[in-house]
């Protein structure tokens, strides 16, 4: 089943993807024969309850985890054929991730957290700092660059995480329950910021969430249930870019 329109070669092309944590155990299978394509610039929402396989799918796409079967193509490259080191480089260069629990490094300043992906790539420190400060200004934290994460609120930490996910200009941004650790009002502002920045940069965004309030802003909404993927029908969606 193709869950995408005929818009040319997709940025993400997933075929017959499966994941089981114990061979021969049907109850241990998290994902069953997932097929999915995502076009460049799309905002796709993946709905599902906790334990439905949302995070597993994102981890497979990013190369954090390995599938039990199937193919994951990102810009034509088969991620499933990469060894661990190559998957790490793939994640560093091609993917930005926004986690539910921020995953900021407490011993690094806000600016150092944001520029870490650039540092890992060996880019010029002065240019990296300039890029990081520009993004911190975009997320409203220009004056917090020298602070440490424990001096920030949850919403501020997630804005730092968004800046970090975008600083190296990835082709794909994965957001795993990005508002799950925030109150409703802060969560809405964080979602709006994440969508605004990815839209403006022309990035592709795949967001896993159980929050249906984001549906009207998505280009496409999918639901994962019992390890299988299906489009969400008869629910309002917006495709405003």
N, C-alpha and C positions, 0 to 999 in steps of 0.2 A: 504493500500500500504506500503510495507516494502522498505525503502530507504537505506538498508544496506546489506552487503554481509553475507553469512552464516558462521560467524567466531566464533560461540559459543555465550555464554551469553554476551549481550552488557553491557557496563558500564552505558549507558543511554537508557532507553526504554520508549518511550512516545506513548500512545495509545488514540485515539479519543479525543485529547485535544482541548478544545474550551474556548474562553474568550469573554464575552460580558459585556459591561459596563451599559447596561440597559435591563433587561429582557423584552422580547416581542418586541424588537426593532431590526429588521434585519440590519439596517444601523449602529447599535452600536456594532455589532459583529466584533471583531478584528481578531480572529483566528477561523477557521472552521475545526473541526475534524482532527487535526494534528496527523499523525503517523510518528515516527522517532526513529531509533536506531543508537547509536554511539558506536563504539568499543573503548576499552582502547587503548590509544596511537594515536588515529586518530586526524588529523587536518581537521576540517570541516568548510567550509566558507558558511555563510548564506547571500546571496545577496538580496537586496530589496531597494526600494526608501524610503525616509522618510515617516513615517506613515504607512508602509506596515505591521507592526507587529513584526519586528525583535526584538526590545527591549522588547516588551511584552513577547515574547517567552523566552528570556533570564531571565527576571524577574520571570517568572513562574518556570523555572528550578531551579533557585537559592532560591526560596521560598520567595522572596520579595513580590510577588503578589500571589493571589489564583485564580485557574482556575474556570470557570463556569461548566466545566465537563471534564471528562477524567482522565487519570492516568499518573503520572510521576514517574518512578522508577529510582533511582540512586543507583548502587551497590545492587540492589534488594529491596531497601527500598522505600516505597511509600511516596513520599514527600507530596502528596495531602492529606494524612491522618494525617499529623502532625499539632499540634496546633502552635500558633505564637511563643511561646518560643522554642519549638522543632525545628521549621524552622530556627530560629536564630542560634541555636547550630549547626544544619545541615550545614548552610551556613558558619559558623565560622570554622568548622572542615573539611568540604569536598570540599569547593569551593573557588577558587580565582577569583576575578573580576578586570578587567581593564576597567575603565570608559573613556568616551570621554573627560570629563573635569577634569580628574586626581583625584578629590575628596580627595586631601591631606588635613590634618588638619593644618591650618596655625600656630597654637600656639605650635605645636610639631616640633622638629628638624627632619631632613631627616631620621636619624637613628631611632628615636622614631616612625615616621610614618611607616617605614618598619617593625619594630618589634611589632607594635600594635596587629596584630592577635595572636602573641605568648603571649603577655601580657594578652590579654583577655582570653586566655586558662590557665593562671596562671603558665606558664612555668618559669624556672629559669632565672633570669634577666641576669646573666653573660653569660649563654649559648645562650640566645636570642640575646644579643648584638653581640656575636661572629658570630652567624648565619647571623644576619643582615649585619654586616660589610663584611662578605664573599660575600653576594649577591650584596652589593653596589660595591664591587670590580669587580664583574662579569659584572655589567652594566656600569662600567667606572666612578663611582662616589665615590670612596674610600675616596677622600679628601674633600667631601662635607657632611660628616656625621653630623657635628655639625651645619650646616647651616639650616636656615628656608626656607620653600618652596618659599617664595617670592623673594629669592635671586637666584632662578634657572630659566632657560629658560623653555619654554613649553616642548621641547624635553627632557630636564633633569628631569622635573617633571613627565613626562610619564615613564621615565626609573625607577624613584623611585616607581611609581605605579606598574610597572611590578615586581620589587623586592618584594614589599609588597604582591602582589598576589601569589607569589611563596614561600614565606618564611615559611609557615606552611605546605608545601608539600601537596597541595590539590590533589584529584584525578581528578578534573575537573577545567579547567580554562575557564572562560567566558570573552570575550573581546567585548565590545559594542562600535563600531566605534572608535577604539583606536587611529586612526590617524586623526579623523575628525576635531580636533582643532589644527592641525599642518600643516606646509607647506609641499609641496610634497617631498622635499629632506629629511627633518627631519622625515617625516612619513615613508619613505622607510627604513631608518635606524632603526626606532623603531620597525617596523614590522619584520625586519630581526632579531633583538635582541630577540623579543618575541618568534619567531618561533625557534630560536636556543636554547634558554633556556628551552622551553617546550619540544622540541625534546630530548635534552640531558638528561632531567630529566624523560623522558618517560611519560609525562603528556598528557592528552587529552585536546585539545583546540577547542572550538567552538567560532568562530568569526563572529559577525554581522557587515556588512559593505556595503557601496554602491560602494566601490573601486574595480573594476574588475581586477586591476593590480596584485592582490594577487592570482588570480586563478591558475597560473602555479605552485604555491608552495603547493597547497592544495591537500589532499588525496581525498576529495570529495567536490563538490560545489552544493549547493541547492539554489533555489530561492523562496522567499515568495512573493506572489502577490494576492491581494484581499483576504488575510487571509488564503490562501492555499499554501501548500508546494509541490515543485516538483524538481527533479534533473535537473541540467543544462546539456544539451546535446550539443555535437558538439563544445565544447570549450576546449582548451588545458588545461590539468591538469597534475600535476606531483605527484608521490607518492614516493618521495625519503625520506627515513627515515635514 
